[in-house]
Every structure is written in structure tokens, then in C-alpha cells.
Amino acid sequence: MAARFPILYLAEADPEDAVLSSGPLAYLVEAMPQASFTVVGSPASAPLFADTPRLDRLIVLEREGRLDWLGLWNQVRATKWGLVVDMRGTRFSDKLRRQKRAVRGEDEPGVHKVELAARVLQLDEVPPPRLHVSEATRAAVDRLIPDDGAPLLAIAPGAEWMGRRWPAERYAILASSLCGPDGPLAGGRVVVIGDESDRDAAHTIRLAMPRNRTIELQGRLSKLQAVAALQRADLYLGGDSIWTHLAAAAGAPVVAAFGPSDDAVRGPWGGVVVRGPRSVAEFRKIDPGLNQAIQHMNEVPADRVLKAARKLLAERVNAGA
């Protein structure tokens, strides 16, 4: 049976960018129950949308060469699309048969990525990043994190570049304080998410917690499974990484330590960001390409992040969250 209103959504190749701009797709899912969806992404970004409701096809564009785009053309050209949403800002989408087309424009200095994504659909309100999670995905995660009624603190200590990685010892200090007897998450458990390469950081956190109160899931969850886990978190702590944006997309209360990245443009949407004394411009003076083996994040003190976490938790209690 042909879809009454087929929508083609071209997601960014970079998974972090794809998460930041996921709000418009979630908006369309809710606002247009008569629509079905075909999502195109890279090997890294496509799996983020695997649980999208009414998903007809999930197409992986393996590379960005001419033959790859030609192969994609052959898969989507036969359909007359109700709407084509092109988050990559390509000319490819202009050639397709469609009723309407929405294309992302150039980035603007000082404008957050989430706001720029909302402009693609010319929305008055900015939809927050959101990734859909199926019951099957949620059930798989629930088996790994049994619910014992205790608060859950999620921590993602890793980052792709050491310059954005906050010291694991400081995450351990926060975990111990927040989940300790006098902490706002007293008696809570810690779940560590991230890549397998975050194993040492996870062990550092585990050693600061009482026995059997840390669940190490680094390297064991897909990005979408991580969203399911983060939906259960009473608080999330992380740095400048995709895991932090996944936490924001999951609706978790987020506190993130930032340094050499511009949080006004790429900060976790709706989250709390704690910075050190230096601005992004000052970081660029010593590391112009933001790629050197420098531990920039050492200047973000643990006490400031702890204070922000306590404040956020208190606000949520007062708001009845």
C-alpha cells in the first residue's frame, strides 16, 4: 500500500550533527500521523533513526562519491515525495520529484545548531533534539539495567579528542558525592556509557563507588540503546561528546563540562554547561586547529560541576519533576 504522504529525510553524515538537528524529524512524526518516512544517513548517523515510527526504509549512504549518490538516486527517484527534508544542504534533493522541499542553509556564527535545524521547516518554535526508541530497544537495555528503585546517575567520561576529555577522577568525585549518604541521589547507582576505549575511566569511577553500585556499559550499547538508557537517568554528567547530545535528546537532565568548543553553538540543548576560565578564542590561540594533544579540560574544576549538578537536581525537585 503506497504511503499517503511519503517524506524523505536526508540526515547529516556526522552523527553528532545528526542528533543536534533531529528535532524537525521528530516534529514531523508527531505532527503528520499520515506520513511515512525514508531516512538516508551515513554508516554512523543512519542507525540513530532506526526506530523512527512509520519508517519505510533506512538507507545507508556508505560513502560520498559520485557513484554512491547515483546509487541513492536510483533508490529514491521513482517516488513522488510529499516532502523532502535535506539536512545536508545538497543539490541532490532539488532533482527529486516532490511536492515540497526544505533544505538546510549555511551555518551562521553564534546561532545554535538546533535553532538552525528548526529554520529548515520554518518552525515558529524550536523542537528539541529527539530520537525515537522502540520498545524492543528499550527492553534490551532494561535487561542490562535492572530497576531496583534507586536513583540512576549516568556518566559518559569519554570524548573523541583528549582536549575535550574531562579527567575521570573528577567524575569519580562527583559520583561519590552525589550518590553518597548525604547526596541528592543518595543510594543511587552509576551507569557508565561510552566507547570501549573509556574502560579505564569507567574503572576509576567504579572504584569510587560502593561495591556493585556501578554498571559499566561502555562499548556495550549502540547509540540508540544509549538513548534508551539515558531516558531512565535522574542526572547525566559528561563532556563535549556525542553522548552528551544523546542525553539531551533522551530528555535527561544534563550537566556538561565544556572547554575548547563553543557551547553557544554546539552545547547540549536545554542542558547546563560548566566552563573554565578561558573562552573558545583563547583556546584557539594556543591550539589553532583544536587538535593538539593538550588536556584543555583540566581547568574545569570539579566543585563547580558538582555545584551545578546539585542546583539542577534541586530545581527539578522543587518543580516536581
C-alpha positions in Angstrom: 0.0 0.0 0.0 1.5 3.3 -1.1 2.1 5.9 1.6 -0.3 8.8 1.5 2.4 11.3 2.3 6.0 9.9 1.9 8.7 12.0 3.4 12.4 11.7 2.5 14.8 12.9 5.2 18.5 13.3 4.4 20.4 13.3 7.7 23.9 14.7 8.2 26.8 12.2 7.9 28.3 13.3 11.2 26.3 11.6 14.0 26.7 14.4 16.4 25.3 16.9 13.9 22.5 14.4 13.1 21.5 14.3 16.8 21.6 18.1 17.1 19.2 18.5 14.1 16.9 15.6 14.9 14.1 17.8 16.3 12.4 18.6 12.9 12.1 14.9 12.1 10.6 14.2 15.5 8.3 17.1 14.9 7.1 15.7 11.6 6.5 12.3 13.1 4.2 13.8 15.7 2.5 16.5 13.5 1.9 14.3 10.5 0.4 10.9 11.5 -0.5 10.2 7.9 3.2 10.4 6.8 5.7 7.6 6.4 9.4 8.1 6.3 12.5 7.2 4.4 15.7 8.3 6.1 19.1 8.5 4.5 22.3 8.7 6.6 25.9 7.7 6.8 27.1 4.4 8.4 27.5 6.4 11.6 24.3 8.5 11.5 21.7 6.2 9.9 21.4 3.8 12.9 20.3 6.8 15.1 17.0 6.8 13.2 16.3 3.0 13.0 13.4 3.2 15.5 11.6 6.1 13.8 7.8 5.4 13.7 6.3 4.6 10.3 9.8 4.1 8.9 9.6 2.6 5.4 13.3 2.5 4.6 16.6 3.3 6.3 19.2 3.9 3.6 22.9 3.9 4.4 25.0 6.1 2.1 28.3 4.3 2.6 30.5 7.0 1.0 30.0 10.4 -0.6 31.4 9.6 -4.1 29.6 10.2 -7.4 28.7 6.5 -7.7 27.2 6.5 -4.2 24.9 9.4 -4.9 23.9 7.8 -8.2 23.0 4.6 -6.3 20.9 6.6 -3.9 19.2 8.4 -6.8 18.2 5.0 -8.2 16.6 4.1 -4.9 14.5 7.2 -4.4 13.8 8.7 -7.8 10.7 6.6 -8.6 8.8 8.1 -5.6 6.9 11.4 -5.8 7.7 12.7 -2.4 5.3 14.7 -0.3 8.2 16.4 1.3 12.0 16.2 1.0 13.9 17.5 4.1 17.6 17.9 3.2 19.7 18.5 6.3 22.9 18.2 4.2 22.0 21.2 2.1 22.8 19.3 -1.1 21.7 19.9 -4.7 20.7 16.3 -4.9 17.3 16.9 -3.3 16.4 19.5 -5.9 16.3 16.9 -8.7 13.8 14.7 -7.0 10.0 14.7 -7.7 8.3 16.2 -4.7 5.5 18.5 -3.6 7.7 20.4 -1.2 11.4 20.7 -0.4 13.1 22.0 2.8 16.9 22.5 2.6 19.3 23.5 5.3 21.2 26.7 4.6 24.7 27.8 5.7 25.6 27.9 9.4 25.5 31.3 11.0 28.0 32.5 13.6 26.6 32.4 17.1 23.4 30.6 16.2 22.9 27.2 17.8 22.8 24.1 15.5 19.4 23.2 17.0 17.9 26.6 16.0 19.4 26.3 12.5 17.7 23.0 12.1 14.3 24.4 13.1 14.7 27.0 10.4 14.7 24.3 7.7 11.0 23.7 8.3 10.4 27.4 9.1 9.0 26.5 12.5 8.0 29.2 15.0 9.1 27.1 18.0 12.4 25.2 18.1 11.8 21.5 18.5 14.4 20.0 20.8 16.6 17.1 19.6 14.8 13.8 19.9 15.5 10.3 18.8 12.7 7.7 18.9 13.3 4.4 20.8 11.3 1.3 20.1 10.0 -1.0 22.8 12.4 -3.7 21.7 15.4 -1.4 22.1 14.2 -0.3 25.5 13.6 -3.9 26.6 17.2 -4.8 25.6 18.5 -2.0 27.8 16.2 -2.8 30.7 17.8 -6.2 30.9 21.2 -4.6 31.4 20.0 -2.1 33.9 17.5 -3.8 36.3 15.3 -1.3 38.1 15.9 -1.6 41.9 14.1 1.7 42.6 17.3 3.6 43.3 18.2 6.9 41.6 20.3 6.5 38.4 23.3 8.7 37.6 24.6 8.3 34.0 28.1 9.3 33.2 29.9 9.4 29.9 33.6 10.2 30.7 34.9 9.8 27.1 35.4 12.1 24.2 37.0 11.5 20.7 39.8 14.0 21.4 41.7 14.3 24.6 41.4 18.1 24.5 37.7 17.7 25.3 38.0 14.9 27.9 37.4 15.8 31.5 39.5 13.9 34.0 37.9 10.6 35.1 39.0 11.3 38.7 36.6 14.3 38.8 33.7 12.2 37.5 34.5 9.8 40.3 34.4 12.6 42.9 31.0 13.7 41.7 29.6 10.2 41.6 30.7 9.6 45.1 29.3 12.9 46.4 26.0 12.8 44.5 25.2 9.2 45.4 26.7 9.2 48.9 24.6 9.1 52.0 24.1 12.9 52.1 23.9 13.4 48.4 20.8 14.3 46.3 21.0 10.9 44.7 21.7 9.0 47.9 21.9 5.3 47.5 21.9 5.7 43.7 23.7 3.7 41.1 26.0 4.9 38.3 25.8 3.7 34.8 28.8 4.4 32.6 28.2 4.7 28.9 30.6 5.4 26.0 33.1 3.5 23.9 35.2 0.5 24.8 38.2 2.9 24.9 36.6 4.5 28.0 37.2 1.4 30.1 39.9 2.8 32.3 37.8 5.9 33.1 34.9 3.6 33.9 37.1 1.6 36.3 38.2 4.8 38.0 34.5 5.8 38.6 33.7 2.3 39.8 36.4 2.3 42.4 34.9 5.5 44.0 31.5 3.8 44.4 30.3 1.2 46.9 30.6 -2.3 45.6 28.0 -3.4 42.9 26.7 0.2 42.5 28.3 0.8 39.1 27.1 -0.7 35.8 29.8 -0.5 33.2 28.2 -0.4 29.7 31.0 1.3 27.8 31.3 -0.4 24.4 28.2 -2.5 25.0 25.4 -0.1 23.8 24.6 1.2 20.4 23.9 4.9 20.3 20.2 4.3 20.2 20.4 1.9 23.1 22.3 4.6 24.9 19.3 6.9 24.4 17.1 4.3 26.0 19.4 4.1 29.0 19.6 7.8 29.3 15.9 8.2 29.3 16.0 6.5 32.7 18.7 8.7 34.2 17.9 11.1 37.1 21.0 13.0 36.0 23.6 12.9 33.3 27.2 14.1 33.6 29.5 14.3 30.6 31.7 16.4 28.4 31.8 17.7 24.9 30.8 14.5 23.2 28.1 12.8 21.2 27.0 11.0 24.4 26.0 14.4 25.9 23.9 15.3 22.9 22.3 11.8 23.1 21.4 12.6 26.8 19.8 15.8 25.8 17.8 14.0 23.0 16.7 11.5 25.6 15.3 14.3 27.8 17.8 13.6 30.7 18.8 16.4 33.0 22.3 17.3 31.6 25.3 18.9 33.2 28.3 19.0 30.8 31.9 20.2 31.2 33.0 22.2 28.2 36.3 23.9 27.2 37.6 24.4 23.7 34.1 24.1 22.0 31.6 26.9 21.6 28.7 25.8 23.7 26.6 28.7 22.4 26.6 26.8 19.0 27.1 23.2 20.0 26.2 22.9 23.6 23.7 20.3 24.9 20.2 21.7 24.1 18.4 22.5 27.4 21.4 21.4 29.5 23.7 23.1 31.9 27.2 23.8 30.7 30.1 24.5 33.0 33.2 26.1 31.5 36.6 27.0 32.8 38.1 30.5 32.8 39.2 30.5 29.1 37.0 31.4 26.1 37.0 29.4 22.9 39.0 32.2 21.3 41.7 31.9 24.0 41.9 28.1 23.4 42.4 28.7 19.7 45.4 31.0 20.4 47.3 28.0 21.9 45.7 25.3 19.8 44.6 26.9 16.5 43.3 23.6 14.9 41.8 22.3 18.2 43.6 19.0 17.6 46.8 19.0 19.7 47.5 16.5 22.5 46.7 19.0 25.2 44.4 18.3 28.2 42.4 21.5 27.9 39.7 20.3 30.2 41.9 20.2 33.3 40.9 23.8 34.1 37.3 23.0 34.7 37.1 22.4 38.5 35.1 19.5 40.0 33.5 21.7 42.6 31.8 24.0 40.0 30.4 21.0 38.1 29.2 19.5 41.4 27.5 22.8 42.4 25.7 22.9 39.0 24.6 19.3 39.4 23.2 19.9 42.9 21.4 23.0 41.7 19.8 21.3 38.8 18.6 18.4 40.9 17.2 20.8 43.5 15.4 22.7 40.8 13.8 19.6 39.5 12.6 18.5 43.0 11.1 22.0 43.5 9.4 21.8 40.1 8.0 18.3 41.0 9.9 16.6 38.2 
